[in-house]
């Protein structure tokens, strides 16, 4: 791994515990919930400039996998009949939010012009079951240090 010291500093800054235990996969076969759809739409509207091109995919999005660790991470599938979007990067959104007063990371990804995943992960102690963050709690990673300085 190049620059392990940077990864250690990142883990320390956000109080992330590194775990070697793999998450359990849970197969799913369902549409997005209204909460998932609302969060993803907000992320697409407030993310990279090209990300809004993915909005038409939301109605057809299908969840085929869920993480079993207790976080609300899902993998998404978009039917081939839906036109693909154009994006410069696979990472459409990478933010920090809050669930029940605890910090979580929020990443929205795409592959081949199709939405592919919504990852929500806990900072701090080992994950416990938690839900999706409210979009009003979301902010950029770059603003985390400012927030920490304001609290001290």
PyMOL commands that set and color helices and strands:
alter all, ss='L'
color gray80, all
select helices_A, chain A and resi 4-13+34-46+49-60+135-137+141-151
alter helices_A, ss='H'
color red, helices_A
select strands_A, chain A and resi 25-31+62-67+74-77+91-99+102-111+114-122+139-140
alter strands_A, ss='S'
color yellow, strands_A
deselect
rebuild
show_as cartoon
